[in-house]
Amino acid sequence: MNFIRFSDLCAQGRAQGQRVFIRADLNVPQDDSGAITEDTRIRAS
């Protein structure tokens, strides 16, 4: 499978002047009340 990286698009100038939508599915763990119990993935992104 071939992936296009955003950093590559920027380096090529193909993202300049464009609106970009990036979806990040972080799957953070939550407790029974819905509070996030570990936010490492959020802080890293």
C-alpha positions in Angstrom: 0.0 0.0 0.0 1.4 3.4 -1.0 0.8 6.3 1.5 1.1 10.0 0.7 2.7 11.8 3.6 1.7 15.4 4.4 5.3 16.4 4.8 6.0 15.1 1.3 3.1 17.2 -0.1 4.5 20.3 1.7 8.0 19.7 0.4 6.6 19.4 -3.2 4.6 22.7 -2.7 1.4 20.8 -3.4 -0.3 21.9 -0.2 0.6 25.5 -0.5 -2.5 27.7 -0.5 -4.8 24.7 0.1 -7.2 24.0 3.0 -6.3 20.6 4.5 -8.4 18.4 6.7 -6.5 15.8 8.7 -8.4 13.1 10.6 -6.7 11.6 13.6 -8.2 8.6 15.2 -6.3 8.4 18.5 -8.4 5.8 20.4 -7.6 7.1 23.8 -8.6 5.0 26.9 -11.6 6.3 28.9 -13.0 5.2 32.2 -16.7 4.4 32.8 -17.7 8.0 33.1 -16.1 8.9 29.8 -13.0 10.8 31.3 -9.8 10.2 29.4 -7.4 8.1 31.5 -4.2 8.3 29.4 -3.6 11.4 27.2 -0.2 10.5 25.8 -1.5 10.0 22.2 -3.3 13.4 22.3 -0.2 15.3 23.6 2.0 13.5 21.0 -0.1 14.5 18.1 
